[in-house]
Amino acid sequence: MTRYSIDPEQHELIATWGTGEGDLASRIAAVPAGTDTALLMRLARALTHLSEAA
């Protein structure tokens, strides 16, 4: 399952995957500087829930 998170300092949406040996991460998208962190966290949570449901 893909888990999503944000990096508010780099303004990025990140996806991570557990491998059993550690986690892998990949930048999914750059987000505009100044975007509300709470909004980005809700987006990450919604994408994680969507991934879990799929």
C-alpha positions in Angstrom: 0.0 0.0 0.0 1.2 3.5 -0.8 1.3 6.0 2.0 1.4 9.7 1.2 3.1 12.5 3.2 4.2 16.1 2.7 7.5 17.8 3.1 6.5 21.4 4.0 10.1 22.7 3.8 10.7 21.3 0.2 7.0 21.9 -0.8 6.6 18.3 -2.0 4.0 15.5 -1.9 5.8 12.2 -1.2 4.7 8.6 -1.6 6.3 5.8 0.5 6.2 2.0 0.3 7.2 -0.5 2.9 9.4 -3.2 1.5 10.0 -5.3 4.6 13.7 -4.2 4.5 12.9 -0.5 5.0 10.8 2.1 3.2 11.2 3.6 -0.3 10.1 7.1 -1.0 9.4 9.1 -4.2 8.5 12.7 -4.9 5.1 12.7 -6.5 4.5 16.4 -7.0 5.8 19.8 -6.1 3.3 22.0 -4.3 3.2 25.8 -4.4 5.1 27.5 -1.7 2.7 29.0 0.9 0.1 26.3 0.4 -1.7 25.7 3.7 0.0 22.7 5.5 -3.3 21.5 7.0 -4.8 21.3 3.5 -1.8 19.3 2.2 -2.0 17.0 5.2 -5.7 16.3 4.4 -4.7 15.6 0.8 -2.1 13.2 1.9 -4.5 11.4 4.3 -7.2 11.2 1.6 -4.7 9.7 -0.9 -3.5 7.2 1.7 -7.1 6.1 2.4 -7.8 5.8 -1.4 -4.7 3.6 -1.7 -5.8 1.5 1.2 -9.2 1.0 -0.2 -7.9 0.0 -3.6 
